[in-house]
Amino acid sequence: MAAVSLSVSTVKPLGDRVFLKVSAAEEKTAGGILLPDNAKEKPQVGEIVATGPGKRNDDGSRSELEVKIGDKVLYSKYAGTDIKLGNEEYVLLSEKDILAVVS
């Protein structure tokens, strides 16, 4: 079996999937208490780094995605597939799992 070298530039999502970089988890609580790594909650905000071509309709045409590369989005807590490239964390998920675009 051949080894595959993955990087952000080599990942191209299919269909209506998006590839996003997960934002860093909060280090402190609102009261200023520092959190250890095992107490941090998985963040639900990320920045889109790659998108697929869109979902294929019944007539064969593709519907465009509502999000684009560079958008910061809020996504479902248990959605997608977690991927770690180097020391960065990414998530590959379907567009329907994106809840909102954050400005």
C-alpha positions in Angstrom: 0.0 0.0 0.0 1.4 3.4 -1.0 1.7 6.2 1.6 -0.3 9.3 0.8 0.9 12.7 1.9 -2.0 14.9 2.9 -1.9 18.7 3.1 -4.7 21.3 3.1 -4.0 22.1 -0.6 -4.4 18.4 -1.6 -7.8 17.9 0.0 -10.7 18.6 -2.4 -14.2 17.8 -0.9 -16.8 16.1 -3.0 -20.4 17.1 -3.5 -21.8 19.5 -0.9 -19.0 18.9 1.6 -16.7 21.5 3.1 -13.3 21.3 4.7 -12.8 23.7 7.6 -10.1 24.6 10.0 -11.2 24.4 13.6 -10.8 27.5 15.7 -8.7 27.1 18.9 -10.5 26.1 22.1 -10.9 28.7 24.8 -8.0 28.7 27.3 -9.9 30.6 30.1 -13.4 30.7 31.4 -15.3 34.0 31.6 -14.2 34.3 35.3 -10.5 34.0 34.3 -9.9 30.3 35.3 -7.4 28.5 33.1 -8.7 25.2 31.7 -6.6 22.1 31.4 -6.7 20.3 28.0 -9.0 17.5 29.0 -11.6 20.0 30.3 -11.8 22.1 27.1 -15.0 21.7 25.1 -14.6 21.0 21.4 -15.1 24.3 19.5 -17.9 24.6 17.0 -16.5 27.5 15.0 -14.2 27.1 12.1 -13.0 28.8 8.9 -13.7 27.2 5.5 -10.5 26.3 3.6 -12.0 24.2 0.7 -15.4 23.5 -0.7 -16.9 20.9 -3.0 -18.6 21.7 -6.3 -22.1 21.5 -4.8 -24.9 19.0 -4.5 -26.1 17.4 -7.8 -29.8 18.0 -8.4 -32.2 15.4 -10.0 -31.8 17.0 -13.4 -28.0 16.7 -13.3 -27.2 20.3 -12.6 -25.3 21.4 -9.5 -26.7 23.7 -6.8 -24.1 26.2 -5.5 -23.0 26.1 -1.9 -24.3 29.0 0.4 -20.8 29.3 1.9 -17.4 30.1 0.4 -13.8 29.8 1.2 -12.8 32.1 4.0 -16.2 32.2 5.8 -16.2 31.6 9.5 -19.0 29.2 10.3 -20.8 27.7 13.3 -21.4 23.9 12.9 -23.2 21.1 14.7 -21.3 19.7 17.7 -21.0 16.1 16.6 -21.0 16.7 12.8 -18.4 15.6 10.3 -15.1 13.8 10.4 -12.2 15.1 12.4 -8.9 15.2 10.6 -5.5 16.2 12.0 -2.9 17.5 9.6 0.4 18.3 11.3 -0.6 20.1 14.5 -3.8 21.7 13.0 -7.3 20.2 13.4 -9.8 20.2 10.5 -13.3 18.9 10.0 -14.8 17.5 6.8 -18.6 17.9 6.9 -21.7 18.4 4.8 -23.1 21.8 4.1 -26.3 20.8 5.9 -24.3 20.5 9.2 -23.4 24.2 9.0 -25.7 26.2 11.3 -24.7 29.8 10.6 -22.1 32.1 9.1 -20.3 34.1 11.8 -19.2 37.7 11.0 
